Amino acid sequence: MKKIFLLLFVAAVAFIACSKDDNSSTYDALRPVPIRAAAGSRAYVHGNLLSGKDVVKQTWGMRGVYPDGTAMQGPKSFTAEMRDTVNPALKLLMKDVIFTVYKEEKPRLETFFLTLRDVVFERDIYIENGDTTFCGYAKDYSGPLINPTTCDTIAYVPNAQLEAAEKLVRAAYERGEYDRCYQILEKAYTFIPITGAQWRKLKAENKN
């Protein structure tokens, strides 16, 4: 009988330990945070809009505005590894949102992306004698430019998505639930193909 109770006790302790491990919250700075192509835009061109896949291929950089109204000093670029052309998405890293310098210290909320609004993706094109050339490379689309270019918006992330995600992430972060933060971010953002003129019209009407 004592052996039975001992076995039950050991099993109970093991179960509790496993449960704690399953519910533990871990932080991985290099986990990718995808900004996916909106449903219906992934593989098809609509009028003069790019497909989601082409947005991923042709984006030169991402821009946005901070809460105080100041714009990012320069665009956030994307290497080939941060572009998914199979399931179209442009990827940030967890550390772009929740950042830590040392593995042992508590991660802190990074204001780079979480608080951005008016987020757009831009491409650079080189126009000469009426011919338009996309400036980029087959593998790394964020390579340096050698010619004068025209830069314009090709997609945007709705502010409503950015605002909703920030509230949810902050709440999960305060509870120390970093896995939950990632789960929110993994599904929070989508980009919508748009032209520069269309986006500026949305912005002027405060509908972006």
C-alpha positions as CSV (number, residue, x, y, z in Angstrom):
1,M,0.0,0.0,0.0
2,K,2.8,2.4,0.9
3,K,4.4,1.7,-2.5
4,I,1.2,2.5,-4.2
5,F,0.9,5.8,-2.4
6,L,4.5,6.6,-3.2
7,L,4.0,5.9,-6.9
8,L,0.9,8.0,-7.0
9,F,2.7,10.8,-5.3
10,V,5.6,10.7,-7.7
11,A,3.2,10.6,-10.6
12,A,1.4,13.6,-9.3
13,V,4.6,15.6,-8.8
14,A,5.7,14.7,-12.3
15,F,2.3,15.8,-13.7
16,I,2.5,19.1,-12.0
17,A,6.0,19.7,-13.2
18,C,5.0,18.9,-16.7
19,S,2.0,21.2,-16.5
20,K,4.2,24.1,-15.3
21,D,6.6,23.5,-18.2
22,D,3.8,23.4,-20.7
23,N,2.4,26.7,-19.4
24,S,5.8,28.4,-19.0
25,S,6.4,31.5,-21.0
26,T,9.6,31.7,-23.0
27,Y,11.1,34.6,-24.9
28,D,12.8,34.1,-28.2
29,A,14.1,37.3,-29.8
30,L,14.5,35.6,-33.2
31,R,11.0,34.2,-33.6
32,P,9.6,35.7,-36.9
33,V,6.5,37.9,-36.7
34,P,4.8,37.7,-40.1
35,I,2.9,40.5,-41.7
36,R,0.8,38.4,-44.1
37,A,-0.8,39.3,-47.4
38,A,-4.5,39.9,-46.9
39,A,-6.9,37.1,-48.0
40,G,-7.7,37.3,-51.6
41,S,-4.6,39.3,-52.5
42,R,-1.9,36.6,-52.2
43,A,-1.5,35.4,-55.8
44,Y,-3.8,37.5,-57.9
45,V,-3.4,41.0,-59.4
46,H,-6.5,43.2,-58.9
47,G,-6.6,46.0,-61.5
48,N,-3.5,48.1,-61.1
49,L,-2.6,46.6,-57.7
50,L,0.2,44.1,-57.1
51,S,-0.5,40.6,-55.9
52,G,0.6,39.8,-52.3
53,K,3.5,37.8,-53.7
54,D,4.7,40.7,-55.8
55,V,4.5,43.0,-52.8
56,V,6.7,40.7,-50.9
57,K,9.2,40.5,-53.8
58,Q,9.2,44.2,-54.6
59,T,9.0,45.9,-51.2
60,W,12.1,48.1,-50.7
61,G,11.3,49.1,-47.1
62,M,8.6,49.7,-44.5
63,R,7.8,53.1,-43.1
64,G,5.5,54.3,-40.3
65,V,4.8,57.1,-37.9
66,Y,5.5,57.2,-34.1
67,P,2.9,58.2,-31.6
68,D,4.3,61.8,-31.4
69,G,3.7,62.2,-35.1
70,T,7.3,61.9,-36.2
71,A,8.2,59.6,-39.1
72,M,10.7,56.8,-39.0
73,Q,14.2,58.2,-39.9
74,G,14.6,55.6,-42.5
75,P,12.8,52.6,-43.9
76,K,13.0,49.2,-42.3
77,S,14.4,46.9,-45.0
78,F,13.9,43.1,-45.5
79,T,16.5,40.6,-46.5
80,A,15.6,37.6,-48.6
81,E,15.3,35.4,-45.4
82,M,12.5,37.8,-44.2
83,R,10.4,37.4,-47.3
84,D,8.1,34.5,-47.7
85,T,7.0,34.2,-51.3
86,V,5.2,30.9,-50.9
87,N,2.8,32.0,-48.3
88,P,3.2,35.7,-48.9
89,A,4.5,37.5,-45.9
90,L,7.1,40.1,-44.8
91,K,8.6,39.2,-41.5
92,L,9.8,41.1,-38.5
93,L,11.5,39.5,-35.5
94,M,10.1,39.2,-32.0
95,K,12.9,41.6,-30.8
96,D,11.4,44.3,-33.0
97,V,8.4,44.3,-30.7
98,I,9.7,42.8,-27.4
99,F,13.4,43.4,-26.8
100,T,16.0,42.2,-24.3
101,V,19.8,42.8,-24.3
102,Y,20.7,40.0,-22.0
103,K,18.9,36.6,-21.8
104,E,18.7,36.8,-18.0
105,E,16.9,40.1,-17.8
106,K,13.2,40.7,-18.2
107,P,12.4,41.5,-21.8
108,R,11.0,45.0,-22.3
109,L,8.5,46.3,-24.8
110,E,10.3,47.8,-27.8
111,T,8.6,50.8,-29.2
112,F,9.9,50.3,-32.7
113,F,7.0,48.5,-34.3
114,L,4.4,48.1,-31.6
115,T,3.4,51.7,-31.5
116,L,3.8,52.5,-35.2
117,R,0.8,53.8,-37.2
118,D,0.4,54.6,-40.9
119,V,2.6,51.6,-41.7
120,V,3.2,51.3,-45.5
121,F,5.5,49.2,-47.7
122,E,7.3,51.0,-50.5
123,R,9.2,50.0,-53.6
124,D,11.8,51.9,-55.6
125,I,11.7,52.0,-59.4
126,Y,14.1,53.5,-61.9
127,I,12.5,55.3,-64.8
128,E,14.5,56.2,-67.9
129,N,13.1,57.1,-71.3
130,G,9.7,55.8,-70.3
131,D,11.1,52.4,-69.3
132,T,10.5,51.3,-65.7
133,T,12.9,49.0,-63.9
134,F,12.4,47.6,-60.4
135,C,15.5,48.2,-58.3
136,G,16.4,45.0,-56.5
137,Y,18.3,41.7,-56.7
138,A,17.1,38.2,-57.2
139,K,18.1,37.0,-53.8
140,D,18.4,40.1,-51.5
141,Y,15.8,42.7,-52.6
142,S,17.2,45.2,-50.1
143,G,20.5,45.8,-52.0
144,P,21.9,49.3,-52.6
145,L,20.7,51.5,-55.4
146,I,23.0,53.0,-58.0
147,N,20.4,55.0,-59.9
148,P,18.0,57.8,-59.1
149,T,14.6,56.3,-58.2
150,T,11.0,57.0,-57.7
151,C,9.6,55.6,-54.4
152,D,5.9,55.0,-53.7
153,T,3.6,52.9,-51.6
154,I,2.5,49.5,-52.7
155,A,0.8,48.1,-49.6
156,Y,-0.3,49.2,-46.1
157,V,-1.3,47.7,-42.7
158,P,-4.6,49.1,-41.4
159,N,-4.3,51.2,-38.3
160,A,-7.2,49.3,-36.7
161,Q,-5.0,46.1,-36.7
162,L,-2.0,47.9,-35.2
163,E,-4.1,49.5,-32.4
164,A,-5.9,46.2,-31.5
165,A,-2.7,44.2,-31.5
166,E,-0.9,46.8,-29.2
167,K,-3.6,46.5,-26.5
168,L,-3.6,42.7,-26.5
169,V,0.3,42.5,-26.5
170,R,0.7,45.0,-23.7
171,A,-1.8,43.1,-21.5
172,A,-0.1,39.7,-22.2
173,Y,3.3,41.3,-21.6
174,E,2.3,42.7,-18.2
175,R,1.4,39.1,-17.2
176,G,4.8,37.9,-18.4
177,E,3.1,35.7,-21.1
178,Y,5.6,36.1,-23.9
179,D,4.3,33.0,-25.7
180,R,0.9,34.6,-25.7
181,C,2.5,37.8,-27.1
182,Y,3.8,35.8,-30.0
183,Q,0.6,34.0,-30.6
184,I,-1.2,37.4,-30.9
185,L,1.5,38.9,-33.1
186,E,1.7,35.8,-35.3
187,K,-1.9,36.4,-36.5
188,A,-2.4,40.1,-35.9
189,Y,-1.1,41.8,-39.0
190,T,-2.0,41.7,-42.7
191,F,-0.9,44.0,-45.5
192,I,-3.3,45.1,-48.2
193,P,-1.9,46.0,-51.7
194,I,-2.7,49.6,-52.7
195,T,-1.3,52.4,-54.9
196,G,0.3,55.4,-53.5
197,A,-2.5,57.7,-54.7
198,Q,-5.1,55.4,-53.1
199,W,-3.3,55.3,-49.8
200,R,-2.9,59.1,-49.7
201,K,-6.6,59.4,-50.3
202,L,-7.4,57.0,-47.4
203,K,-5.0,58.9,-45.2
204,A,-6.6,62.2,-46.0
205,E,-10.0,60.7,-45.1
206,N,-8.6,59.1,-42.0
207,K,-9.7,55.7,-43.2
208,N,-6.3,54.0,-43.2
